[in-house]
Amino acid sequence: MSEQPDPKAYWAANMRIIKISLIIWAIVPFGFGILFRPLLSGIQIGGTDLGFWVAQQGSILVFLAIIFFYAWRMNKLDREHGVEE
């Protein structure tokens, strides 16, 4: 922990986490659900192909995982910069 919080370093780290989360959020439904769907059509999950499953269910689960990751990582970042609640 630092004595004086550095707001620029804090926001730079925060924006890096946000950018990575948004990139993952865009790649999973668009990439696996649309672009790579023909490649994933031979893999079956729950009676349907993997590309359809990712587009319908997997992207929602990834979004929820990103929410929990963001909350965990921001709590850790807050502690590192001495701005926790």
Residue pairs with C-beta under 8 A, 6 or more apart in sequence:
1 79
1 80
1 81
1 82
2 81
2 82
3 82
5 81
5 82
5 83
6 81
9 81
10 77
10 81
10 83
13 77
13 81
14 74
14 77
17 70
17 73
17 74
17 77
18 70
21 66
21 69
21 70
24 62
24 66
25 62
25 63
25 66
28 54
28 58
28 59
28 62
29 54
29 55
29 58
29 59
29 62
32 40
32 50
32 51
32 54
32 55
32 58
32 59
33 51
33 52
33 54
33 55
33 58
33 59
34 55
36 51
37 49
37 51
37 52
37 55
38 51
39 51
40 49
40 50
40 51
40 54
41 49
41 50
41 51
42 49
43 49
43 50
44 50
45 53
46 53
75 84
78 84
78 85
